[in-house]
Amino acid sequence: MQQEGFKAIVSSAVSSPQIGQRFRSLIWTCLDYDLVQSAVFYAERYHVMDEHDHDARHLYATALLRARQPHSALYVVSGTEQEKCSGCLEIKGKCCMALSRYRQAREALEAALKDIDYVPTQSMGPRTSRAFPEEAALHCWTGTMALKGNLPERATASFRQALTLNPFLWEAFEGLCALGSAPEVDEIFPPRPLPTKQVPPEEPPIIKVMPGPTATGVGFFTPDVAENNTHIRGRKNPPQPFRVEPPHAPRDSLATNESFFHADNHFLHPMVPRGVRVEDAPAGPSQPPHRPLSSADETGPVQKRLRSTTRQRSVDLAKSKPSKLVVDEPLKKPIQNIRSVVGVGKNERHPGNNGVGPRRSTRLLSGTMNKQIAKHPPLRERRRQLASSRSRSIGSDVDEDTVAVADVASSTSPASNAQSPHSDTSPAPSHWTPAHERAAQEAYEQEMAEYYIYDLVRRFARATRAMSAYDCYSCLMELERMPSVHQQSSWVLSMVGRAHYERLEYASAERAFKAARALEPYRLSDMEVYSTLLWHLQQNVQLSFLAQELMSINPHSPQAWIAAGNLFSLQKERSQALTCFRRAAELDPSCAYAFTLSGHESIDEDIDQAISFFQTALRADQRHYNAWYGLGTCYLRTSKIRLAEYHYRKALEIHPQNAVLFGCVGMTVERRGDRVAAFSLFDQAVRLAPDNALVRYRRAKMLISMKRYKEAIEDLQVLRDSSPEESNVVFQLAKVYRLVGDEAKSAHWLAIARDMSPKSVNKLKKLIDTVKDDESGEDHMDEG
């Protein structure tokens, strides 16, 4: 239900000014405290909600410029000429200055100066109030420095303290995720219920306890709802106590009533405007209420059966405030105006007070008349007296609400009423005026803006935490639940690409990264992962294009040099690749990925140097599972099986969903002689990644060694269909058919193997001889 309610309000959230105000305050506070990564994150969220909003565009470009991404900032404000404003031109000039494009900067600034009618947007104006205290930012900075200084315990403590002071510090949350110590999202962001808008009460509350007729805001008595209301049908606008009319002015809402309240009867739950007492409710936009004189003014209403639906209110409520009798000016408004005002008129008898003084103002002031009418006239008689009462009026009418309260709180003497002051601006507490409606709408939109951002950050936090734990499936599910406007952002698409890459789903990862670059062509974050993905896919042209683009965007970024190193590695130029990886490590000593790639590049030539690179990577980031995997590979090649298994298992603890790591642990277990446990690990790896050729190939070899030839043939046939150019698969097929006694098929696959790899003829002969002599012999054709 919470999910459906949030989806229903997303489409209308863009039009809410409170959303923009909240985002602006948060972004400017992050920029003022130099938390540029948090500022970029929130600015992108604000910008994707409406890409044509200049206010959001200016903030996003400003945040990118502060984050030293001038190319991306320039791209944001470099739309068509019709979409530009003087603010865009001003930011464009700043971006061109950062890029040393001085001529373009001068032209942009001159164009901005020519627009004399330009009114700066709110993002270009003065700062709003800070959204969180400075202490939270200082704790965040302390954690960042401790993280870069390889002090994980201190970094964790500082980040947690920062999030305690302000959970919206995105950098602190990302730091905890990088350390692998992020708490549950509900601990930082406890779930909140959807806000509900205040609605008018179901029925006006009654101040008096004494039974008597009630009056609506237009001077007519309101009958019981169960009775026939034929006596009010002749009115042009009959009272509707159970209907809330919208305010006259247009309103901005985060959701329509249909999408938010659904079919529940929310009018059945009366509510009072927040922070407003019934006695102090502000008056509506109409004139001070008047009531037409009638015979009831002489004596007050007689006792009458109270309506079944009328609520009673304690007399002490009215006694809590002194009342004042007000003498109004002579009645000059027509009857239509009298009928349109709001007021409730009542009189109350006190025990021991047999006679109540006349209620007309001059008599109350004089205190001399004490006339009583023995019988209360009927309702229709009062209507007929309505028109004639104007000629008999002595010039003023008493505010009915004032008199009602005064009658409750006064003594038996009419003179005491005049000595009890009471404000004549307080309407009947039960009325829902347009002012109340506007106040309720504003409060509702403020709460909805706060809820929208809060729930949005919770969703991103859940996805980020799942990605940090390499729970890629949960991460993808969380990203799918995002509002559609945020799903089409480069941040989300880049995370989708990373999740698919970690799941070894390279085709899906490539599509996601391409979409992210289409939205943000100058993006640098996560491009080192994209370049490694292209290396795995053996896409030389695309990798070359990516490396050149990244180098032109920022030649001082480690992502650009890692992409160049992957390109040289794909072209088998290892020395050039090592040079690029080392340059990336020099530019950012905390970039563990640069050291890891250096280790993988040198593992075939110098294992000791490779071990040194992997260990340096772990000093930079203890959770970099690729470095643990590299160390395991180094020790496996030097036949240190126990050390290899230890490092492989450490990598598997960090990334428990990686099928390749399961296969690596299975190899070490197999080398120790435990074939049953090894096969279990290979089988689990295939279940995790059925399309991964490497783990399926290793399981097939295990099945051959366990003499389960039929299952091995099935796996090898799947591999043959998915990887038809892989010669090792053909060799294994020839071997297994020879073991089952099918010489014809074995010869067939051997012939195919000779055609695919002519240089391996000697090895192939050795394989055939080994199979003839000893079926359990090792297969030396396969190098892994």
C-alpha positions in Angstrom: 0.0 0.0 0.0 2.9 2.3 0.8 4.5 1.6 -2.6 1.2 2.3 -4.5 0.7 5.5 -2.6 4.2 6.7 -3.4 3.8 5.9 -7.1 0.6 7.8 -7.2 2.2 11.0 -6.0 5.4 10.9 -8.1 3.8 12.2 -11.3 2.4 15.3 -9.5 5.5 15.9 -7.3 7.2 17.9 -10.1 4.7 20.7 -9.8 5.1 21.2 -6.1 7.2 24.2 -5.2 7.9 22.7 -1.8 9.9 19.9 -3.5 12.2 22.5 -5.1 12.5 24.5 -2.0 13.5 21.4 0.0 16.0 20.3 -2.6 17.5 23.8 -2.9 18.1 24.0 0.8 19.7 20.6 0.9 22.0 21.2 -2.1 23.2 24.6 -1.1 24.0 23.4 2.4 26.1 20.5 0.9 27.9 23.0 -1.4 28.5 25.4 1.5 30.1 22.6 3.5 32.1 21.4 0.5 30.3 18.1 0.4 30.3 18.1 -3.4 29.4 14.4 -3.9 26.3 14.8 -1.8 25.4 18.0 -3.7 25.8 16.3 -7.1 23.7 13.4 -6.0 20.8 15.5 -4.8 21.1 18.0 -7.7 20.8 15.1 -10.2 17.7 13.9 -8.3 16.2 17.4 -8.6 17.2 17.9 -12.2 15.7 14.6 -13.5 12.3 15.5 -12.1 12.0 18.3 -14.7 14.9 18.7 -17.1 13.4 21.9 -18.5 13.3 23.6 -15.1 16.0 26.3 -15.2 16.3 26.3 -11.4 17.1 22.6 -11.2 19.4 22.9 -14.2 21.4 25.7 -12.7 21.8 23.9 -9.4 22.9 20.7 -11.1 25.5 22.5 -13.3 26.8 24.4 -10.3 27.2 21.2 -8.3 29.1 19.5 -11.2 31.3 22.5 -11.6 32.2 22.5 -7.9 32.9 18.7 -8.2 35.5 19.6 -10.9 33.4 18.2 -13.7 33.3 21.2 -16.0 32.6 19.2 -19.1 29.4 17.7 -17.6 28.3 21.0 -16.2 28.8 22.7 -19.6 26.8 19.9 -21.2 23.9 20.5 -18.8 23.6 24.2 -19.7 24.4 23.9 -23.4 21.0 23.2 -24.7 19.3 24.8 -27.6 19.2 28.6 -27.9 15.5 28.6 -27.0 16.2 26.7 -23.8 19.0 29.0 -22.6 18.6 31.9 -20.2 21.0 34.4 -18.8 21.6 32.1 -15.8 22.6 29.3 -18.2 24.9 31.7 -20.0 26.5 32.8 -16.8 27.3 29.2 -15.7 28.5 28.4 -19.2 31.0 31.2 -18.9 32.3 29.8 -15.6 32.6 26.3 -17.2 34.5 27.7 -20.2 36.8 29.5 -17.8 37.5 26.2 -16.0 38.3 24.6 -19.3 40.5 27.5 -20.4 38.2 28.4 -23.3 38.4 32.1 -22.7 36.8 33.3 -25.9 33.7 31.2 -25.4 33.6 32.3 -21.8 33.7 36.0 -22.8 31.0 35.5 -25.4 28.7 33.8 -22.9 29.1 36.4 -20.2 28.6 39.2 -22.7 25.4 37.6 -23.9 24.2 37.3 -20.3 24.8 41.0 -19.7 22.7 42.0 -22.7 19.6 40.5 -21.2 18.5 43.4 -19.0 15.1 41.8 -18.3 16.6 38.6 -16.8 15.2 37.7 -13.4 17.5 35.2 -11.7 16.0 32.0 -10.6 16.0 31.0 -6.9 19.1 28.9 -7.4 21.0 31.9 -8.6 19.8 34.0 -5.7 20.9 34.2 -2.0 21.3 31.0 0.0 18.5 29.5 2.0 18.8 28.4 5.6 21.2 25.5 6.2 19.5 22.1 6.3 21.8 20.5 8.8 24.4 21.6 11.4 28.1 22.1 10.7 29.0 19.4 13.1 27.5 16.8 10.9 29.6 17.9 7.9 32.8 17.9 10.0 32.1 14.3 11.1 31.6 13.4 7.4 34.9 15.0 6.4 36.7 13.2 9.3 35.3 9.9 8.1 36.4 10.6 4.5 39.9 11.4 5.6 40.1 8.3 7.8 38.8 6.2 4.9 41.5 7.5 2.6 44.1 7.0 5.3 43.2 3.3 5.7 41.7 3.7 9.2 38.4 1.8 8.8 37.4 1.8 12.4 37.7 5.6 12.8 36.0 6.2 9.5 33.1 4.0 10.5 32.7 5.8 13.8 32.8 9.3 12.1 30.4 8.3 9.4 27.9 6.9 11.9 28.1 10.0 14.0 27.5 12.2 10.9 24.4 10.1 9.9 23.1 10.4 13.5 23.2 14.1 13.2 21.8 14.2 9.7 20.8 11.1 7.8 20.8 13.0 4.5 24.6 13.1 4.3 24.9 10.9 1.3 28.7 10.8 1.4 28.7 9.4 4.9 26.3 6.6 3.8 28.4 5.8 0.8 31.5 5.7 3.0 29.9 3.1 5.3 28.9 1.1 2.3 32.5 1.2 1.0 33.7 -0.1 4.4 31.1 -2.9 4.4 29.7 -1.7 7.7 26.5 0.1 6.5 23.7 -0.5 9.0 20.2 -1.5 8.0 18.4 1.3 6.1 15.5 1.3 8.5 17.9 2.1 11.2 19.0 5.3 9.5 15.8 6.0 7.8 12.9 4.6 9.8 9.8 4.2 7.6 7.2 6.9 7.8 3.5 6.8 7.0 2.1 8.7 4.1 1.0 12.1 5.1 -2.7 12.8 5.0 -4.3 16.1 4.4 -6.4 17.7 7.1 -10.1 17.7 6.3 -13.1 19.6 7.8 -14.9 18.0 10.6 -17.8 15.8 9.8 -20.2 17.9 11.8 -19.8 21.3 13.6 -19.1 20.9 17.3 -21.7 22.5 19.7 -20.5 24.6 22.5 -23.7 24.6 24.5 -24.8 21.7 26.6 -28.4 22.9 26.9 -30.7 21.3 24.3 -31.8 23.7 21.6 -31.8 24.3 17.8 -28.6 24.8 15.9 -28.0 27.3 13.2 -25.9 27.1 10.0 -23.7 29.8 8.7 -26.5 31.4 6.7 -29.0 31.9 9.5 -31.1 28.9 8.9 -31.6 26.1 11.4 -30.1 22.8 10.4 -32.5 19.9 10.7 -31.7 16.4 11.6 -29.9 14.6 8.7 -32.4 11.8 8.9 -35.4 14.0 8.3 -36.7 15.5 5.1 -34.9 18.7 4.3 -37.7 20.2 2.2 -37.6 23.5 4.0 -34.1 24.3 2.8 -34.4 23.1 -0.8 -35.6 26.5 -2.0 -32.2 28.0 -1.1 -29.8 28.7 -3.9 -26.8 27.3 -2.0 -28.1 24.9 0.7 -25.6 24.0 3.5 -23.6 20.8 2.9 -22.0 19.9 6.2 -20.5 16.7 4.9 -18.8 18.2 1.8 -15.5 20.0 1.6 -15.3 22.4 -1.3 -11.9 23.2 -2.7 -10.5 26.7 -2.2 -11.2 29.3 -4.8 -7.6 29.9 -5.6 -5.7 27.3 -7.7 -3.7 25.0 -5.5 -0.5 23.0 -6.1 -0.8 19.5 -4.8 1.5 16.4 -4.8 -1.4 14.2 -5.5 -5.1 14.3 -6.4 -7.7 13.2 -4.0 -8.5 10.2 -6.0 -5.0 8.9 -6.0 -4.3 9.6 -2.4 -7.4 8.9 -0.4 -8.7 6.1 -2.7 -12.1 5.0 -1.6 -11.9 5.4 2.1 -14.4 7.7 3.8 -12.0 10.2 5.2 -14.7 12.7 5.9 -16.0 10.3 8.6 -13.0 11.2 10.7 -13.3 14.8 11.9 -10.1 16.8 12.3 -9.3 20.2 13.6 -6.7 22.3 11.8 -3.3 21.6 13.2 -2.2 24.2 15.8 -5.5 26.0 15.8 -7.9 25.7 18.8 -11.6 25.7 18.1 -12.1 28.9 20.0 -9.2 30.6 18.2 -10.0 29.6 14.6 -9.4 32.5 12.3 -12.4 34.2 10.7 -13.1 33.7 7.0 -12.9 36.3 4.4 -16.5 37.5 4.9 -17.8 40.4 7.1 -18.3 40.0 10.8 -21.3 37.7 11.2 -24.8 39.2 11.8 -28.0 37.5 12.5 -31.4 38.9 11.5 -33.6 39.9 14.4 -36.7 37.9 15.3 -38.9 37.3 18.2 -36.4 34.9 19.5 -34.1 37.8 20.2 -36.4 39.0 22.9 -36.3 35.9 25.1 -34.0 33.3 23.5 -35.1 30.0 22.2 -37.2 27.7 24.3 -36.1 24.2 25.2 -36.3 21.9 22.2 -35.3 18.3 21.6 -31.7 18.1 20.7 -30.9 16.5 17.3 -29.7 12.9 17.4 -26.5 13.7 15.5 -25.5 16.8 17.4 -22.4 16.6 19.6 -22.3 18.3 22.9 -19.4 20.2 24.2 -18.5 21.0 27.8 -19.6 24.4 29.1 -16.2 24.8 30.7 -14.7 25.3 27.2 -16.6 28.6 26.8 -16.0 29.6 30.5 -12.2 29.4 29.9 -12.3 32.7 28.1 -14.0 36.0 29.1 -16.6 37.3 26.7 -17.3 40.7 25.5 -20.5 42.2 24.2 -20.0 44.2 21.0 -22.4 46.8 19.7 -22.4 46.8 15.9 -23.2 49.5 13.4 -26.8 49.7 12.1 -27.7 46.9 9.8 -27.2 48.1 6.3 -26.4 44.9 4.3 -29.1 43.2 2.4 -30.5 40.0 3.5 -28.4 38.1 1.0 -25.3 39.3 2.7 -26.7 38.4 6.1 -27.4 34.9 4.9 -23.8 34.4 3.6 -22.0 35.0 6.8 -21.0 32.4 9.4 -22.4 32.3 12.9 -24.1 30.2 15.4 -26.7 31.8 17.7 -27.8 30.3 21.0 -28.9 31.4 24.5 -28.6 29.4 27.6 -30.5 29.6 30.9 -28.6 29.3 34.1 -30.1 27.7 37.2 -31.7 30.3 39.3 -32.1 32.8 36.5 -35.8 32.8 35.7 -35.6 35.8 33.4 -33.1 36.5 30.7 -32.6 40.0 29.6 -33.4 41.2 26.1 -30.6 40.5 23.6 -30.8 43.6 21.5 -27.8 45.7 22.0 -29.2 48.9 23.4 -31.3 47.1 26.0 -28.3 45.1 27.1 -26.3 48.3 27.5 -29.1 50.0 29.5 -30.0 46.9 31.5 -33.5 48.2 32.1 -35.8 45.9 30.2 -36.4 42.3 31.2 -39.2 41.2 28.9 -40.2 37.6 28.3 -42.0 35.9 25.5 -44.0 32.9 26.7 -43.8 31.0 23.4 -41.1 30.5 20.8 -42.4 31.3 17.4 -42.3 28.5 14.8 -39.6 28.4 12.1 -41.6 29.7 9.2 -42.8 32.6 11.4 -39.2 33.5 12.1 -38.6 33.6 8.3 -41.5 35.9 7.8 -40.2 38.1 10.6 -36.8 38.2 8.9 -37.6 40.9 6.4 -39.7 43.0 8.8 -37.1 42.9 11.5 -34.9 45.4 9.6 -37.5 48.1 10.0 -37.8 47.4 13.7 -34.1 47.1 14.3 -32.6 49.7 16.7 -29.5 49.9 14.7 -27.2 47.0 15.5 -27.1 43.3 16.0 -25.1 41.3 18.4 -22.6 38.8 17.1 -24.3 35.5 17.6 -21.2 33.6 18.5 -20.3 36.3 20.9 -23.7 36.1 22.6 -23.6 32.4 22.7 -20.3 32.3 24.5 -21.3 35.3 26.7 -24.5 33.6 27.8 -22.6 30.6 29.0 -20.0 32.6 30.9 -22.1 35.5 32.2 -23.8 35.9 35.5 -27.6 36.5 35.9 -27.3 40.2 35.4 -27.3 41.6 31.9 -24.9 44.3 33.0 -22.2 41.7 33.8 -22.3 40.6 30.1 -21.2 44.0 28.9 -18.2 43.9 31.3 -16.8 40.6 29.8 -14.8 41.4 26.7 -14.7 38.9 23.9 -13.2 39.3 20.4 -15.7 39.7 17.6 -13.4 38.1 15.1 -13.7 34.5 16.2 -16.1 32.6 14.0 -17.9 29.5 15.1 -15.3 26.9 15.9 -16.9 24.3 13.6 -16.6 26.2 10.4 -14.0 25.3 7.7 -13.2 28.5 5.9 -11.1 28.9 2.7 -8.3 30.1 5.0 -8.4 26.8 6.8 -8.4 25.0 3.5 -5.4 27.0 2.3 -3.5 26.4 5.5 -4.2 22.7 5.4 -3.2 22.5 1.8 0.1 24.2 2.5 0.9 22.0 5.5 0.0 19.0 3.4 2.3 20.0 0.6 5.1 20.7 3.0 4.7 17.2 4.5 4.5 15.6 1.1 7.7 17.3 -0.1 9.5 16.1 3.0 8.1 12.6 2.6 9.0 12.5 -1.1 12.6 13.3 -0.6 12.9 11.1 2.5 11.4 8.0 0.8 13.4 8.6 -2.3 16.7 8.7 -0.3 15.6 5.5 1.4 15.1 3.8 -1.9 18.5 4.9 -3.2 20.1 3.8 0.2 18.6 0.3 -0.1 20.0 -0.1 -3.6 23.4 1.3 -2.7 23.7 -0.9 0.4 22.7 -4.0 -1.6 25.3 -3.2 -4.2 28.0 -2.7 -1.6 27.2 -6.2 -0.3 27.2 -7.5 -3.9 23.6 -8.6 -3.6 23.1 -7.6 -7.2 19.7 -9.1 -7.6 18.3 -7.1 -4.7 20.0 -4.0 -6.0 18.3 -4.4 -9.4 14.9 -5.0 -7.7 15.3 -1.9 -5.7 16.2 0.1 -8.8 13.2 -1.2 -10.6 11.0 0.2 -7.9 12.3 3.7 -8.4 10.1 6.3 -9.9 10.4 6.2 -13.7 11.9 9.8 -13.8 14.8 8.6 -11.6 15.2 5.3 -13.4 16.2 7.3 -16.5 19.1 9.0 -14.8 22.8 8.3 -15.5 23.4 7.4 -11.8 20.8 4.6 -11.8 21.8 3.3 -15.2 25.4 3.2 -14.2 24.5 1.2 -11.1 22.4 -1.2 -13.2 25.5 -1.7 -15.4 27.7 -2.5 -12.4 25.1 -4.9 -11.0 24.9 -6.9 -14.2 28.7 -6.8 -14.5 29.1 -8.4 -11.1 26.5 -11.0 -12.1 28.7 -11.8 -15.1 25.8 -10.7 -17.4 28.0 -8.7 -19.7 25.5 -8.1 -22.5 23.0 -6.5 -20.1 25.8 -4.5 -18.4 27.0 -3.1 -21.8 23.5 -1.9 -22.7 23.1 -0.1 -19.3 26.5 1.6 -19.6 25.8 2.8 -23.1 22.5 4.2 -21.9 24.2 6.0 -19.1 26.8 7.5 -21.4 24.0 8.6 -23.8 22.4 10.6 -21.0 25.7 12.0 -19.6 28.4 11.7 -22.3 31.1 13.3 -20.1 30.6 10.9 -17.1 33.7 9.6 -15.5 32.4 7.6 -12.5 32.3 3.9 -13.1 33.9 4.2 -16.5 36.8 2.0 -15.3 34.3 -0.8 -14.8 32.9 -0.2 -18.3 36.3 -0.4 -19.8 37.0 -3.7 -18.1 33.7 -4.9 -19.4 34.7 -4.1 -22.9 38.0 -5.9 -22.3 36.0 -9.0 -21.3 33.8 -8.7 -24.4 37.0 -8.3 -26.6 35.6 -5.1 -28.2 38.7 -3.4 -29.3 37.1 -0.6 -31.3 34.6 0.4 -28.6 37.3 0.3 -25.9 39.7 2.4 -28.0 36.9 5.0 -28.5 36.1 5.1 -24.8 39.7 5.5 -23.8 40.2 8.4 -26.2 37.1 10.2 -25.0 37.9 9.8 -21.3 41.4 11.1 -21.9 40.1 14.1 -23.7 37.6 14.8 -20.9 40.1 14.7 -18.1 43.6 13.4 -18.6 44.2 13.6 -14.9 41.5 11.1 -14.0 42.4 7.5 -13.0 39.4 6.3 -15.0 40.9 7.5 -18.3 44.3 5.8 -17.6 42.6 2.6 -16.6 40.7 2.5 -19.8 43.9 3.1 -21.8 45.6 0.3 -19.8 42.8 -2.1 -20.6 43.0 -1.2 -24.3 46.8 -2.0 -24.4 46.2 -5.2 -22.4 43.6 -6.3 -25.0 46.2 -5.6 -27.7 48.7 -7.7 -25.8 51.0 -4.8 -25.1 51.6 -5.5 -21.5 54.4 -3.0 -20.8 52.2 -0.1 -22.1 49.3 -1.4 -20.1 51.4 -1.5 -16.9 52.6 2.1 -17.6 49.0 3.3 -17.8 47.9 1.4 -14.7 50.8 2.8 -12.7 49.9 6.3 -13.9 46.3 5.8 -12.7 47.7 4.8 -9.3 49.9 7.9 -9.1 47.0 10.1 -9.8 44.9 8.5 -7.1 46.8 6.4 -4.5 43.5 5.2 -3.0 42.4 3.6 -6.3 42.7 0.0 -5.5 41.5 -1.1 -8.9 44.6 0.4 -10.6 46.9 -1.7 -8.4 44.8 -4.8 -9.0 44.9 -4.5 -12.7 48.7 -4.0 -12.5 48.9 -7.3 -10.6 46.8 -9.2 -13.2 48.9 -7.7 -16.0 52.2 -8.9 -14.5 51.1 -12.2 -13.1 52.3 -14.2 -16.2 55.8 -12.6 -16.1 56.6 -11.8 -12.5 54.5 -13.5 -9.8 56.3 -11.8 -6.9 55.6 -8.4 -8.4 52.0 -9.3 -9.0 51.7 -10.3 -5.3 53.1 -7.0 -4.3 50.6 -5.1 -6.5 47.7 -7.1 -5.0 48.8 -6.5 -1.4 49.1 -2.8 -2.1 45.5 -2.9 -3.5 44.3 -4.5 -0.2 46.0 -1.8 1.8 44.1 0.8 -0.2 40.8 -1.1 0.1 40.4 -4.2 2.3 37.1 -5.1 0.6 38.5 -5.2 -2.9 37.7 -8.8 -3.7 39.5 -8.7 -7.0 42.8 -8.3 -5.1 42.0 -11.3 -2.9 41.2 -13.3 -6.0 44.5 -12.2 -7.6 46.5 -13.4 -4.6 44.7 -16.7 -4.6 45.6 -17.1 -8.3 49.3 -16.3 -7.6 49.4 -18.9 -4.8 47.6 -21.5 -6.8 50.2 -21.1 -9.6 53.0 -21.6 -7.1 51.2 -24.7 -5.8 50.5 -23.2 -2.4 47.0 -24.7 -2.2 46.2 -23.8 1.4 47.1 -20.1 0.8 45.2 -20.1 -2.5 42.1 -21.5 -0.8 42.3 -19.0 2.0 42.5 -16.0 -0.3 39.8 -17.3 -2.6 37.5 -17.8 0.4 38.2 -14.3 1.6 37.1 -13.0 -1.8 34.0 -15.2 -1.7 33.1 -13.7 1.7 33.0 -10.3 0.2 31.2 -11.3 -3.0 29.1 -14.4 -2.1 27.2 -14.3 -5.4 30.2 -14.6 -7.7 30.2 -17.9 -9.6 33.8 -17.7 -10.7 34.9 -17.4 -7.0 33.0 -20.6 -6.2 34.7 -22.3 -9.1 38.1 -21.1 -7.8 37.5 -22.4 -4.3 36.3 -25.7 -5.9 39.6 -26.0 -7.8 41.6 -25.7 -4.6 39.4 -28.2 -2.8 39.7 -30.6 -5.7 43.5 -30.2 -5.6 43.3 -31.2 -1.9 41.6 -34.4 -3.0 38.0 -33.7 -1.7 36.1 -34.3 -5.0 32.7 -34.4 -3.4 33.1 -30.9 -1.8 34.6 -29.6 -5.0 31.8 -30.8 -7.2 29.3 -29.3 -4.7 31.0 -25.9 -5.2 31.1 -26.2 -9.0 27.4 -27.2 -9.0 26.6 -24.2 -6.9 28.5 -22.0 -9.2 26.6 -23.2 -12.2 23.3 -22.6 -10.5 24.4 -19.0 -9.7 25.5 -18.3 -13.3 24.1 -20.9 -15.8 25.4 -18.9 -18.8 29.0 -18.6 -17.4 31.1 -20.8 -19.6 34.1 -21.0 -17.3 32.3 -22.6 -14.3 30.3 -24.9 -16.5 33.5 -26.1 -18.2 35.1 -26.8 -14.8 32.1 -28.7 -13.7 32.3 -30.8 -16.9 35.9 -31.7 -16.1 34.9 -32.7 -12.6 32.1 -34.9 -14.0 34.7 -36.6 -16.3 37.0 -37.2 -13.3 34.1 -38.7 -11.4 33.2 -40.9 -14.4 29.8 -39.3 -14.9 30.3 -39.1 -18.6 26.7 -38.5 -19.7 26.3 -35.4 -17.5 29.7 -34.2 -18.7 28.6 -34.5 -22.4 25.5 -32.5 -21.7 27.6 -29.6 -20.2 30.1 -29.8 -23.0 27.4 -29.7 -25.6 26.0 -26.5 -24.0 29.4 -25.0 -24.1 29.9 -26.0 -27.7 26.7 -24.2 -28.6 27.6 -21.0 -26.6 31.3 -20.9 -27.4 31.8 -22.7 -30.8 35.3 -21.3 -31.2 36.7 -22.6 -27.9 39.1 -25.5 -28.8 39.3 -26.8 -25.2 35.6 -27.7 -25.3 36.2 -29.7 -28.4 39.2 -31.5 -26.9 37.1 -32.5 -23.9 34.3 -33.8 -26.1 36.8 -35.9 -28.0 38.1 -37.2 -24.7 34.8 -38.1 -23.1 33.5 -39.9 -26.2 36.7 -42.0 -26.3 36.1 -42.9 -22.6 32.5 -44.0 -23.3 33.7 -46.1 -26.2 32.2 -44.1 -29.0 35.3 -44.1 -31.3 33.4 -42.6 -34.3 32.4 -39.4 -32.4 35.7 -39.2 -30.7 37.5 -39.2 -34.1 35.0 -36.6 -35.4 35.7 -34.2 -32.6 39.5 -34.8 -32.8 39.4 -33.8 -36.5 37.5 -30.7 -35.6 40.1 -30.0 -32.8 43.0 -30.3 -35.3 41.3 -27.8 -37.7 40.6 -25.3 -34.9 44.1 -25.5 -33.3 46.7 -26.9 -35.8 49.6 -25.9 -33.4 48.2 -28.3 -30.7 48.7 -31.5 -32.6 51.5 -32.7 -30.3 49.4 -32.0 -27.3 46.4 -33.7 -28.9 48.4 -36.8 -29.5 49.6 -36.8 -25.9 46.0 -36.5 -24.8 45.0 -39.5 -26.8 47.9 -41.6 -25.5 47.1 -40.6 -21.9 43.5 -41.6 -22.3 44.5 -45.0 -23.8 47.0 -45.7 -21.0 45.1 -44.2 -18.0 41.6 -42.9 -18.1 42.1 -41.0 -14.9 45.1 -39.1 -16.2 45.2 -35.4 -16.0 44.3 -33.2 -19.0 47.2 -31.0 -19.9 45.5 -29.5 -22.9 43.5 -27.1 -20.8 45.3 -24.2 -19.1 42.3 -23.1 -17.2 
